[in-house]
Amino acid sequence: MPAVQAPATALVTGASGFIAVWIVKTLLDEGFNVRGTVRSTSKGDYLANLFKEHGAKFSYVLVEDISHEGAFDEAVKGVDAVFHTASPLSGDAYEPDELIKPAIEGTLNALKSVKHHGPSVKRVVITGSVAALMEPKDQIPAIYTEADWNTFAIKEVQEKGVHADQELKYRASKVLAERAAWEFVEQNKSQIEFDITTILPSFVFGPILQEVLTLAQLNLSSKLFYNATRGEGLPKARALSPFGNYVDIRDVAKMHVHALVDEVAGGERFVCSAAPFCWQDIYNALNAVEPPISNIPKSDFTTKTVHPAINSSDKARAVFGFEFTSLQKTAADTLASLREREVVWAASSA
């Protein structure tokens, strides 16, 4: 399928989310017109003000519930591409379907709307997660690529239901939603004029652009970073424990745009991950910043953590020539952004 180039119009679903706001910004900076879906007028107005320098190139529409069939019917009309980022997050879901059902339905509803009401759409870029890859493996480190699927999470949730681990419920939702997208395209390939690409980020850190009026509204990965870098930081044992893989939010947004403008990206999955980390790596990176940053946890340059899992972005590096932001810059910019917002949160709770 031909790639989509600026000044085409792109729809971004869930446009007020942590990742989505950066996708909107990156698209606007690259000369695209952007229409975002939001759940409320207040969220839309916040974005309109945030991107006011782009004038009419940004607009928003209300989609209050993505699980309703036809939710995106009006939103997709007249656009050339769709970025589907809207999805339920990991939380305290009791029934697995509290996560799984809206994740699948939201994805399929976006694709159905494009099929029936978006004849000008050439590509749909879907934000997934490396959670869809993390099938347990025996080797250490386990290397995860686009060839992997986390069928383990699905089986565990099917067998244990409400008693399944919360993280496995979330991972199952990501696997099943992405698979539903690929199955939809396969089943409808003779009736659709668009292709899809999926981007699978690891833990996403970086500056926040979305509206966050209180700490409770902060997205999960940013909240983890905020909690881990306060005061003395985490106890040494926890700080040295492997935590996962990280990627900078700005790289996530750039890769989404690459997936749109590069023709070869159609029909492909791409892992979006810079490197594995533990929180001590974050502390070491922050302590090495010049000029020094005040009030951060202590560094320990002598300790080495063995990481059991690596999310490999070799494919994205090869296809897009992609280079990832360093841990030091990501950590420093994340901390600066959170400390700036912390002043607002403190004032609102006073």
N, C-alpha and C positions, 0 to 999 in steps of 0.2 A: 504494500500500500504506500502511495507517495507520502512523504513527510509533510508536516504542516509548518509553514514559515510565517513570521510576522509580516504584516500586521493583522493576521487572522485573529478570530475571536475564540477564546478558550473558556469553557465553563469549569469552575473549580467547586466541587461539592464540599460541604462542611468548611466553608472558606474562613471561618473564624478560629479554626483549630491551630495548634502549634505549628505543625508541618504545613498546613494549607496556606496560612498567611504568608509564609516565606515563598511558597510556590507562586502565589499571586504577585508578590513583590518582584520576584525574579522574572516572571512573564512580562510584567509591566515595564521593567527596566530593559527588557529585550525588545520592546516595541509592540508587544501583543495587546489586543483588547481583551479584557477579562470580565466575565460575569461570575459572581460568586453566589452560592446558595447559603443561606443562614436560617437559623430557627426563629429569629426574632428581629424586629425592626431595630432594636437597640444595638444588636450585634452588627447589623448591616451599616448603621450610621457610624459606629466606631470605625469600621473598615473604610467607609467613604471618607471620613476625616483623615484617617491614617494615610490614605493614598490620594489626598486632595490635589497634590501637585500634578497628578495624571489626568485630572478633570474627568471628562466623559469616557475616558478609556476604561474606567472601572465602574461597574454597576452591580447591584445585587438584587436577588429575588428571594422570596420566602419559601422555604420547604420545611415545614414544621416536623414532619415525621417521615423519614426515608423508608420506613418499613411498609408504607402504604403503596400499593401498586398504582402506578401513574403519578407518583410523587414528583418525578422529574420531567413529566410530559411537556410542560410549558417552558421549563428552564433550558431544555436542549434545542429548542427551535432557533434556527439561525446561527448556531455555533459550528465551528470547524473541528473542534477537538474537545474532549472531556477529560478532566483529571478527577478521578473518584477517590477522595480521601476520607469521606464521612464513614465512620464505623464506631461501634461501641468499644469502650476501653475496658481493660482489666479492672475488676472491682470486686464487690462482695456478692456476686451473683450466686444464688442458691441453686436454682435449676440451671443446668448447662444451656438450655435454650434461651435463657435471658441474654446470653451473649451470642450464641450461635445463630439463632433465628434472625435477629435484626442484621447481623453481619452478612448473612447470605441474602436475605431479602433486599437489603439496601443495595448490594452489588448487582443483583439480578434486576432490580427495578431500574437502576441507572442504565443497564444494557438494553432492557426492553424499551425504555423510553427513547433511546438512541435509535433502536431498530425501527420503531413506528413513527417517531416524530422528529428525528434528527438526520434527515437525508444528506445534509452537507458535512456531517461528522466523518472524518477519515481515520481518526485514531482515538482510542480510550486508554489512558494511562491510569493504572490502578495502584494505589498505595497499599502494599501488603506488609509483611513482617518476616524477619528471619525466624520468628516463632513457627512459621510454616515449614521450616527446614529441619528443626532440631530433633530428629530421630536419634535416640540413644545409640552410641557406637562404642565398640570395645577399645579402639585405639586412642592413645593420648599423645598429642592433641588430636581430637576429632576435627577433621576439616569438612566444613559444610559448603556446598556449592548449589547452583541452580538445579542440579540433578536430584537433589534430596527432597523428600516429602516426609513430614512428621506424622506418619500413620500411627505411631505409638500413642500420641495424645488422643486421637480419635478412638482407638480401641479402649483406652483407659476410661474415657468419658462414657462410652457406650456400656462398659461393664459396671462402672461404679456410680454412674449417674450423679446425684447430688453430693455423694461422698467423694467424688474425684477431687484431686488437688485443684485449688483455684487457678493456679498458673496453667495447668493442663486444660482446664475449660477454655481459658483465653487462647491457648495455642491451637486447640481444636477449632475454635471459631475462625482463626486466621487461615488454617489449612482448608477448611470446608468452604469458606467464602471464596478463596482464590480458585480452588478446584471448580466451584460452581461457575466462575467466570470463564475458565478455559472450556468447560463442557458446553456452556451456552454458545460460545463461538463455534465450536465443532459442530454442534447440532444445527446451527443456523447459518452455516457458512455459505450456503447457496442463496440466502435471503438477505444478507447484510453487506454493506459497502464499507465497513470499517474493520480494523484489526485492533488488537489490544497488546499492551505491554504491562508487565507488573514490576514494580520496584519494591525491594524487600530490605528495609533498613533494620539495623541493630538498635541499641540504645542511642537515642538522639539527644545530644546536648547542643548548647549554643545560645545566643541571645534570643530573648523572647520578644515577639512583636504583638502577640495576641493580647486582648484585653484581659487583665488579671487584677481585679479590684481587691481581692483578699488572697491570703496564702492558700486557703482551701480551694480556690479556683485554679491553682497552678497545675499544669499537666504533670503526669506521673514522673517522667524521667527528670524533668527540671526540679521537681520536689525532692527526688532522691538525691540529686546533686546538692540542693540547698541544705538538706538535713545533714549530709555527710561532710560538708565543709564549714559547719558552724563550730565555734569554740575550739576545743581541742581535737575535734574530728572523731572518727570512730576508734574504738579500742584496736590495738595493734593487730590482734589476730583477725579481726574482721576487715581491717584496712588491707591486710596482706592476702586475704582470700580472693581467688579469682571471681570476678563479678559478671563478666560478659564481654561483649564487644561494643565499641562506641563508634559514632559517626557525627560529624558536625551538621547542624540543621541546614546551613547554607549549601553544603555538599549534597544533601538530600534533595533540596529544591533544584539545584543545578542538574542533578541526574534526571529528575523528572522532565526538565526542559530538554535535555539531550534525547530522552526517550521520545519526545515529540518531534523534534526537528531532524533527527537522524533516521533516514529511511530504513536502515538495517535493523533498527530496534523493534520493528513490528513483529509480533508473534513471539517475543522473547521475555524471559525472566532475568532480572538483574539484582544480585545482592549488592547492597549499598552499606558498606562497613569499612572503617579505616583500620582497626586493630583491636586485639583483646586488651583488657585493662583490669586493674584492681584499683581500689580507692587510694592506695599508697602511691600508685603511678600518678594520680591526679595531684596529690599533695606534693610529690617531688617536682612535677611540672610547674605548679604554682610557685614553689619556693625558688625556682630557677628564673622567674620572670624578672626582667630589668626594665624600669626601676622596680625595686621590691614591692610586693603587695603586703599590706598590713593585716594582722589578725587572721592568719590562716594556719591550719594544722601543720605540725612539724614534718620535715622531710626525713627520709631514711634511704639514702642512696646505696646502701650496702646489701639490701635485701632483694632477692629475685623471686618472683612468683611464677610457678608453672601453670600455664593456662590450659585447661582441658578441652576447650572448644575454640575454633577459629572460624569466623564467617568470611569466606574468601571472596574478595571483589576482583579477582583476576580477570574475569570476563568483562566487567565494566572498564577496567584499566585498558584492556586490549581493544575493545570495540569503540569506546569513546575517547581513549587516551586520557583517562580520568586520573587526576591527582587529588589526594585527600588532604584536608587541613590537619596540621600537626595537633597533637594532644595538648601541647602547651598553649597554643592560640585558642583552641576550643575551650579549654578549662578557664583561661584568663578572661575570655569574652563572656563566658557563661556566668562566672562569678561577678563580673562588673555589672552585667544586666540584672542579676538577681539582687545585688546590693542596692542598685538604683530603685528597683521596685519595692524593696524592703522598707524604704522610707515611707512610701505611699501606704503600705500595709499597716505600718506602725501608726500612722496618722489616722487611718480609718478605724482602728480599734481603740484609739485613745478616748 
